[in-house]
Amino acid sequence: MYLTSEKKAELFTKFGKDAKNTGSIESQIALFTFRINHLTEHLQKNRKDFGTERALNALVGKRRRMLDYLMAKDIERYRAILKELNLRK
């Protein structure tokens, strides 16, 4: 399994300030980014896996909506998460 509970705890600790803070917007964006990167690697090897492609598009849309929410709520936190995760925008 590519996403272990230790890896999740690490992401939540780094971006959510605490391993138990799974609901913060930054930790959710970081988790989605990790999953998107994994699915992108999978699709580079398996080009005809259309179910995974559909799931990837859904995740990208969710992350985009969360980033839009964060940008409207607090622009400084938005810029910080973009810089930390190396996202373009």
DOLUM-355695 format. One record per residue: residue in three letters; residue number from 1; x, y, z of N, C-alpha, C in turn. Coordinates in Angstrom, 2 decimals. Example, Ala and Ser with C-alpha at 12.3 -4.5 7.8 and 13.67 -1.06 7.14 Angstrom:
! DOLUM-355695
+------+------+---------+---------+---------+---------+----------+---------+---------+---------+---------+
: resn : resi :  n_east : n_north :    n_up : ca_east : ca_north :   ca_up :  c_east : c_north :    c_up :
+------+------+---------+---------+---------+---------+----------+---------+---------+---------+---------+
:  ala :    1 :   13.19 :   -5.69 :    7.80 :   12.30 :    -4.50 :    7.80 :   13.20 :   -3.30 :    7.80 :
:  ser :    2 :   12.85 :   -2.25 :    7.08 :   13.67 :    -1.06 :    7.14 :   12.90 :    0.03 :    7.87 :
+------+------+---------+---------+---------+---------+----------+---------+---------+---------+---------+
//
This chain:
! DOLUM-355695
+------+------+---------+---------+---------+---------+----------+---------+---------+---------+---------+
: resn : resi :  n_east : n_north :    n_up : ca_east : ca_north :   ca_up :  c_east : c_north :    c_up :
+------+------+---------+---------+---------+---------+----------+---------+---------+---------+---------+
:  met :    1 :    0.83 :   -1.18 :    0.00 :    0.00 :     0.00 :    0.00 :    0.88 :    1.24 :    0.00 :
:  tyr :    2 :    0.53 :    2.19 :   -0.83 :    1.39 :     3.36 :   -0.99 :    1.19 :    4.41 :    0.10 :
:  leu :    3 :    0.02 :    4.42 :    0.73 :   -0.27 :     5.43 :    1.74 :   -0.51 :    4.74 :    3.09 :
:  thr :    4 :    0.54 :    4.66 :    3.88 :    0.42 :     4.01 :    5.18 :   -0.05 :    5.02 :    6.22 :
:  ser :    5 :   -0.45 :    4.53 :    7.35 :   -0.90 :     5.43 :    8.41 :    0.26 :    6.28 :    8.93 :
:  glu :    6 :    1.48 :    5.76 :    8.86 :    2.64 :     6.56 :    9.28 :    2.86 :    7.74 :    8.33 :
:  lys :    7 :    2.68 :    7.48 :    7.03 :    2.85 :     8.55 :    6.05 :    1.77 :    9.61 :    6.22 :
:  lys :    8 :    0.53 :    9.17 :    6.49 :   -0.55 :    10.12 :    6.73 :   -0.25 :   10.97 :    7.96 :
:  ala :    9 :    0.19 :   10.33 :    9.04 :    0.51 :    11.06 :   10.26 :    1.62 :   12.06 :   10.02 :
:  glu :   10 :    2.60 :   11.68 :    9.20 :    3.70 :    12.58 :    8.86 :    3.18 :   13.81 :    8.11 :
:  leu :   11 :    2.31 :   13.58 :    7.12 :    1.73 :    14.69 :    6.36 :    0.91 :   15.61 :    7.26 :
:  phe :   12 :    0.09 :   15.01 :    8.13 :   -0.75 :    15.81 :    9.01 :    0.07 :   16.59 :   10.02 :
:  thr :   13 :    1.17 :   16.00 :   10.48 :    2.04 :    16.70 :   11.42 :    2.73 :   17.87 :   10.75 :
:  lys :   14 :    3.19 :   17.66 :    9.53 :    3.92 :    18.72 :    8.82 :    3.01 :   19.86 :    8.40 :
:  phe :   15 :    1.83 :   19.56 :    7.89 :    0.98 :    20.60 :    7.34 :   -0.17 :   20.99 :    8.25 :
:  gly :   16 :   -0.59 :   20.10 :    9.15 :   -1.71 :    20.39 :   10.03 :   -1.30 :   20.76 :   11.43 :
:  lys :   17 :   -0.02 :   20.84 :   11.70 :    0.54 :    21.20 :   13.00 :    0.39 :   20.12 :   14.06 :
:  asp :   18 :   -0.34 :   19.03 :   13.75 :   -0.55 :    17.96 :   14.73 :   -1.02 :   16.72 :   13.97 :
:  ala :   19 :   -0.64 :   15.54 :   14.42 :   -1.03 :    14.31 :   13.73 :   -2.53 :   14.07 :   13.83 :
:  lys :   20 :   -3.17 :   14.63 :   14.83 :   -4.62 :    14.45 :   15.01 :   -5.43 :   15.49 :   14.24 :
:  asn :   21 :   -4.78 :   16.51 :   13.71 :   -5.47 :    17.59 :   13.02 :   -5.65 :   17.22 :   11.54 :
:  thr :   22 :   -6.55 :   16.29 :   11.30 :   -6.74 :    15.80 :    9.93 :   -7.70 :   16.66 :    9.13 :
:  gly :   23 :   -8.38 :   17.58 :    9.77 :   -9.38 :    18.37 :    9.08 :   -8.90 :   19.71 :    8.59 :
:  ser :   24 :   -7.69 :   20.11 :    8.93 :   -7.22 :    21.41 :    8.47 :   -7.09 :   21.40 :    6.95 :
:  ile :   25 :   -7.36 :   22.53 :    6.36 :   -7.38 :    22.62 :    4.90 :   -6.00 :   22.34 :    4.31 :
:  glu :   26 :   -4.94 :   22.78 :    4.99 :   -3.59 :    22.53 :    4.48 :   -3.25 :   21.05 :    4.48 :
:  ser :   27 :   -3.64 :   20.34 :    5.54 :   -3.32 :    18.92 :    5.61 :   -4.12 :   18.13 :    4.57 :
:  gln :   28 :   -5.35 :   18.54 :    4.31 :   -6.14 :    17.87 :    3.28 :   -5.55 :   18.11 :    1.90 :
:  ile :   29 :   -5.11 :   19.33 :    1.63 :   -4.50 :    19.63 :    0.34 :   -3.21 :   18.84 :    0.17 :
:  ala :   30 :   -2.41 :   18.72 :    1.23 :   -1.18 :    17.94 :    1.17 :   -1.47 :   16.47 :    0.91 :
:  leu :   31 :   -2.49 :   15.93 :    1.56 :   -2.86 :    14.53 :    1.34 :   -3.33 :   14.30 :   -0.09 :
:  phe :   32 :   -4.17 :   15.20 :   -0.61 :   -4.62 :    15.08 :   -2.00 :   -3.45 :   15.18 :   -2.96 :
:  thr :   33 :   -2.49 :   16.06 :   -2.69 :   -1.32 :    16.21 :   -3.55 :   -0.50 :   14.94 :   -3.58 :
:  phe :   34 :   -0.33 :   14.31 :   -2.41 :    0.41 :    13.04 :   -2.35 :   -0.29 :   11.97 :   -3.18 :
:  arg :   35 :   -1.62 :   11.88 :   -3.04 :   -2.39 :    10.89 :   -3.80 :   -2.36 :   11.19 :   -5.30 :
:  ile :   36 :   -2.43 :   12.47 :   -5.68 :   -2.39 :    12.86 :   -7.09 :   -1.05 :   12.48 :   -7.70 :
:  asn :   37 :    0.03 :   12.72 :   -6.98 :    1.36 :    12.36 :   -7.49 :    1.48 :   10.85 :   -7.70 :
:  his :   38 :    0.92 :   10.08 :   -6.77 :    0.97 :     8.62 :   -6.90 :    0.17 :    8.15 :   -8.11 :
:  leu :   39 :   -1.04 :    8.68 :   -8.27 :   -1.87 :     8.28 :   -9.41 :   -1.27 :    8.72 :  -10.74 :
:  thr :   40 :   -0.60 :    9.85 :  -10.75 :    0.06 :    10.31 :  -11.98 :    1.16 :    9.35 :  -12.40 :
:  glu :   41 :    1.96 :    8.89 :  -11.43 :    3.00 :     7.90 :  -11.74 :    2.38 :    6.61 :  -12.26 :
:  his :   42 :    1.28 :    6.18 :  -11.66 :    0.59 :     4.96 :  -12.09 :    0.10 :    5.11 :  -13.53 :
:  leu :   43 :   -0.46 :    6.26 :  -13.85 :   -1.01 :     6.45 :  -15.20 :    0.08 :    6.58 :  -16.26 :
:  gln :   44 :    1.27 :    6.99 :  -15.88 :    2.36 :     7.03 :  -16.85 :    2.76 :    5.63 :  -17.28 :
:  lys :   45 :    2.58 :    4.66 :  -16.40 :    2.91 :     3.27 :  -16.72 :    1.73 :    2.54 :  -17.34 :
:  asn :   46 :    0.52 :    2.90 :  -16.94 :   -0.70 :     2.21 :  -17.38 :   -1.62 :    3.22 :  -18.07 :
:  arg :   47 :   -1.35 :    3.49 :  -19.31 :   -2.03 :     4.55 :  -20.02 :   -3.52 :    4.30 :  -20.24 :
:  lys :   48 :   -3.94 :    3.07 :  -20.26 :   -5.34 :     2.77 :  -20.58 :   -6.20 :    2.51 :  -19.34 :
:  asp :   49 :   -5.72 :    2.87 :  -18.19 :   -6.47 :     2.68 :  -16.95 :   -7.40 :    3.88 :  -16.76 :
:  phe :   50 :   -8.57 :    3.80 :  -17.38 :   -9.47 :     4.95 :  -17.41 :  -10.18 :    5.17 :  -16.08 :
:  gly :   51 :  -10.35 :    4.15 :  -15.29 :  -10.93 :     4.32 :  -13.96 :  -10.04 :    5.15 :  -13.07 :
:  thr :   52 :   -8.75 :    4.89 :  -13.12 :   -7.79 :     5.66 :  -12.35 :   -7.72 :    7.09 :  -12.87 :
:  glu :   53 :   -7.82 :    7.24 :  -14.18 :   -7.79 :     8.58 :  -14.76 :   -8.99 :    9.41 :  -14.27 :
:  arg :   54 :  -10.14 :    8.77 :  -14.17 :  -11.33 :     9.45 :  -13.69 :  -11.17 :    9.83 :  -12.21 :
:  ala :   55 :  -10.61 :    8.93 :  -11.42 :  -10.37 :     9.22 :  -10.00 :   -9.36 :   10.36 :   -9.84 :
:  leu :   56 :   -8.35 :   10.37 :  -10.70 :   -7.35 :    11.44 :  -10.66 :   -8.00 :   12.79 :  -10.96 :
:  asn :   57 :   -8.85 :   12.83 :  -11.97 :   -9.52 :    14.09 :  -12.31 :  -10.40 :   14.57 :  -11.16 :
:  ala :   58 :  -11.05 :   13.64 :  -10.48 :  -11.89 :    14.01 :   -9.34 :  -11.04 :   14.59 :   -8.21 :
:  leu :   59 :   -9.90 :   13.97 :   -7.94 :   -9.01 :    14.47 :   -6.88 :   -8.45 :   15.84 :   -7.22 :
:  val :   60 :   -8.08 :   16.04 :   -8.47 :   -7.56 :    17.34 :   -8.88 :   -8.63 :   18.41 :   -8.70 :
:  gly :   61 :   -9.87 :   18.09 :   -9.03 :  -10.97 :    19.03 :   -8.85 :  -11.21 :   19.36 :   -7.39 :
:  lys :   62 :  -11.15 :   18.35 :   -6.52 :  -11.33 :    18.58 :   -5.08 :  -10.23 :   19.49 :   -4.55 :
:  arg :   63 :   -8.99 :   19.19 :   -4.97 :   -7.87 :    20.00 :   -4.49 :   -8.00 :   21.44 :   -4.99 :
:  arg :   64 :   -8.44 :   21.60 :   -6.23 :   -8.61 :    22.94 :   -6.79 :   -9.66 :   23.73 :   -6.00 :
:  arg :   65 :  -10.77 :   23.07 :   -5.66 :  -11.81 :    23.76 :   -4.88 :  -11.30 :   24.14 :   -3.49 :
:  met :   66 :  -10.51 :   23.26 :   -2.88 :   -9.96 :    23.59 :   -1.57 :   -8.97 :   24.75 :   -1.65 :
:  leu :   67 :   -8.16 :   24.75 :   -2.71 :   -7.22 :    25.86 :   -2.89 :   -7.96 :   27.17 :   -3.14 :
:  asp :   68 :   -9.04 :   27.12 :   -3.91 :   -9.83 :    28.33 :   -4.14 :  -10.43 :   28.85 :   -2.84 :
:  tyr :   69 :  -10.92 :   27.93 :   -2.01 :  -11.47 :    28.31 :   -0.70 :  -10.39 :   28.97 :    0.15 :
:  leu :   70 :   -9.21 :   28.36 :    0.18 :   -8.13 :    28.90 :    1.00 :   -7.68 :   30.26 :    0.48 :
:  met :   71 :   -7.66 :   30.44 :   -0.83 :   -7.27 :    31.72 :   -1.40 :   -8.26 :   32.81 :   -1.00 :
:  ala :   72 :   -9.55 :   32.48 :   -0.99 :  -10.56 :    33.46 :   -0.60 :  -10.51 :   33.75 :    0.90 :
:  lys :   73 :  -10.15 :   32.74 :    1.69 :  -10.17 :    32.87 :    3.15 :   -8.91 :   33.58 :    3.67 :
:  asp :   74 :   -7.73 :   33.12 :    3.22 :   -6.46 :    33.66 :    3.73 :   -5.39 :   33.51 :    2.66 :
:  ile :   75 :   -5.06 :   34.59 :    1.99 :   -4.14 :    34.55 :    0.85 :   -2.72 :   34.14 :    1.27 :
:  glu :   76 :   -2.30 :   34.50 :    2.48 :   -0.95 :    34.16 :    2.93 :   -0.80 :   32.66 :    3.14 :
:  arg :   77 :   -1.79 :   32.02 :    3.74 :   -1.74 :    30.56 :    3.91 :   -1.77 :   29.88 :    2.55 :
:  tyr :   78 :   -2.54 :   30.43 :    1.61 :   -2.61 :    29.89 :    0.25 :   -1.24 :   29.94 :   -0.43 :
:  arg :   79 :   -0.59 :   31.07 :   -0.35 :    0.75 :    31.21 :   -0.97 :    1.77 :   30.29 :   -0.31 :
:  ala :   80 :    1.66 :   30.12 :    1.01 :    2.60 :    29.26 :    1.73 :    2.42 :   27.81 :    1.32 :
:  ile :   81 :    1.18 :   27.34 :    1.19 :    0.96 :    25.93 :    0.82 :    1.38 :   25.67 :   -0.61 :
:  leu :   82 :    1.17 :   26.65 :   -1.50 :    1.63 :    26.49 :   -2.88 :    3.14 :   26.36 :   -2.95 :
:  lys :   83 :    3.82 :   27.17 :   -2.16 :    5.28 :    27.14 :   -2.15 :    5.82 :   25.83 :   -1.57 :
:  glu :   84 :    5.21 :   25.39 :   -0.47 :    5.69 :    24.16 :    0.18 :    5.47 :   22.91 :   -0.68 :
:  leu :   85 :    4.33 :   22.87 :   -1.40 :    4.01 :    21.68 :   -2.19 :    4.49 :   21.79 :   -3.64 :
:  asn :   86 :    5.12 :   22.91 :   -3.99 :    5.61 :    23.16 :   -5.35 :    4.50 :   23.04 :   -6.38 :
:  leu :   87 :    3.37 :   23.70 :   -6.11 :    2.26 :    23.70 :   -7.04 :    2.31 :   24.96 :   -7.88 :
:  arg :   88 :    1.86 :   24.84 :   -9.11 :    1.82 :    26.01 :  -10.00 :    0.47 :   26.70 :   -9.84 :
:  lys :   89 :    0.50 :   27.99 :   -9.95 :   -0.73 :    28.76 :  -10.03 :   -0.40 :   30.20 :  -10.29 :
+------+------+---------+---------+---------+---------+----------+---------+---------+---------+---------+
//
